[in-house]
Amino acid sequence: MSSQQALFSLHGKVALVTGASRGLGRALAIGLAQAGAEVICSSSRPGGSADTEAAITAMGGKAYGLAADLSDPDQVASLAAQAYQLTGRIDVLINNGGTISRFPAAEYPLAEWQKVVDVNLNAAFQLSQLIGQKMLAAGQGKIINIASMLSFQGGITVPAYTASKHAIVGLTKALANEWAAINVQVNAIAPGYFRTDNTQALQDNPERNRDIEKRIPAGQWGEPEQLVGAAVFLATAASDYVNGHVLAVDGGWLAR
């Protein structure tokens, strides 16, 4: 392996990816495995990431499956503990698991607000803290938070999601400020409009689909696999001097 190849290699590393059962999380888990990592795939229900694990195993990689309701702090703590029991180490954490709930702000149920914030923000902090402690002790680690275009914009009828994704950017910078000097890099990826089941309703709406594609300079939706390069970069030695950065992978959406 050349020195340049080694920069982007995850051989000998272990990654934990939340929300790995489908969509972007599935693509990220498989992409890290292709770069050489052993991958712990976490989903919200037992067996939920079985297809992702099977895909990794089929290409000669090593995968494990765990389940946790990210809205429950006890289950989040148990997820971190079980991950270390499986592999003894975690070199890369991708906080991808998330949820969204749509209501007009004036009518937004408090219980829905709390659930979205618990899953999208509180679980990301809790996992970063629990796993970050061990990364700090080891003197190395990579944490990648999944932000959103709504980390920069307001959206409509999604105030809890928007607030949580704005906060993810702030959390990314705050952790980077404290941990960068100890060789733990904390960064974020902000995906644009990607073809997943979460966005299927938008894709199926001819008017909304046309408006979205018109707004994207690249002229088309992203495919989940197109997020992998950014994740591998931020998970490997190639990004050792990148701290507190939010990398938009959006086809140019924010530039329009």
Steps between C-alpha positions, in 0.01 A plus 500: 500500500642838399520787748220674311278192516573467871365851555155378397516153652298373795669161524534403864239754609155448652206728420159537665226634272156580643197485276677243283194304392417700188554813298805711572601297804507177303712660227740645757541167683572315177735775382707486818520123468621537142777723637602217733316564827316253715156655537255487789160570345243645738126525433189576702379139517664159540605362162428830329843526340518136388496591129785748547702245695437238230618739229824565690558131567434414135786723388739343752462755778415458865177641645310487826142596579365682805169665579405800713217750525699822478227690684577296814823605680530161669491321165751745357739426788444129451575536127840651574579232759394215270707643214814487712414148617485391136826648376691651793548827313325761286712718275219666304155606618241616249196654667256445213186371672221755492130569476269772372145603585293751303245735659437875471704674768190641674364148541821304552447234772751533781543123512601497133743787559659311788535177299664672203746687722574186704579291192674758282695698758506348847594151381775644280645686798468201731671263258767758423565542870510129589708399200697824498625429851669183378626671185661769713663237719635328188618829349318450171151483350257635244145616566278592207160655566239501226361850466257620232414783264270596787810565706516822294138564404167505684275270304123488547305292755820339634608732786630218722705343221638838396591589858668163555704525180609856575607372841695211347720756324559683827576175681747402229692825544485490880641146519766581241616796708558275801628184333702604194822542698466140625481364143126436497347663194133594516334611177163487326352422161196692379325297229287675243204335329571128466285221360393301806168373633495802733471731199277274289194722545692798361632294211148380418358854496562625143487868593723473807741267322531744210556796734769314694690387192478851356653645817792252508785621276593138426147460367416176674448329834795336669533124532591364848828359371609854409528579872759230561806690376444781748454252784814302413698824482381611844548151647861449385842653552434720196304735728731507801522881489128555433314602814152642562418512128157449343543347155196558278440227242210662322562530128548874556166564675649747750684686227181582309 
